[in-house]
């Protein structure tokens, strides 16, 4: 896959690649294979990080150079963090949800992406500056595009390392109360300081099931979250 972003003459070097370059590279690599991309075909977040780090370290070492990087040399890791943007990873997780149809008895709105964007909009109305809560609302169903058998565990595995502990906990427990229950979870769960957040997530999850509701796009949702990270909203 990564030879898709190897620089040709006059093209972008690996260290200068943007998040869009990585996303496009995955799509081009899939096209070379001659089939439609499936969520399971995409490398995991950890595989992306490991491969990029190895490539950067290899490029930094001249042939025949016996000098090895020191254990405390974190320069390649810093450069890797600049290129493997968490928002492009979120997009890779969200996009396949459009093909996941939900149970019409409990989700009359239709597919899992449409539901997730509705829940995000409701969450933004409720807590517009709580990035961790908003991420939980947007990403809580990403596992449905990975496997239908244990989508909750798949969501947790897919998001671990790219979201905070609080966001991951909310995603992990958002079904504790059952599909349609609004009662507090039983038995009591750990981290009670986040229980109110879980109840709020459940509220917007139930509200985000309206057929025909107007929602934004994945890019619009992610742009909003980026504005919170950079505090651009303070300039509005």
Buried (B, 14 or more C-beta within 10 A) or exposed (E): BBEBBEEEEEEEEBBEBEBEBBBBBBEEBBEEEEEEBEBEEBBEBEEBBEBBBEBBBEEBEEEEEEEEEEEEEEEBEEBBBEBBBBBBBBBBBBBBBBBBEBEEEEBEBBBBBBBBBBBBBBBBEBBEEBBBBBBBBBBBBBBBBBBEEEBBEBBBBBBBEBBEEBBBBBBBBBBBBEEEEEEEBEEEBEEEEBBEBBBBBBBBBBBBBBEEBEBBEBEEBBEBBEBBEEEEEEEE
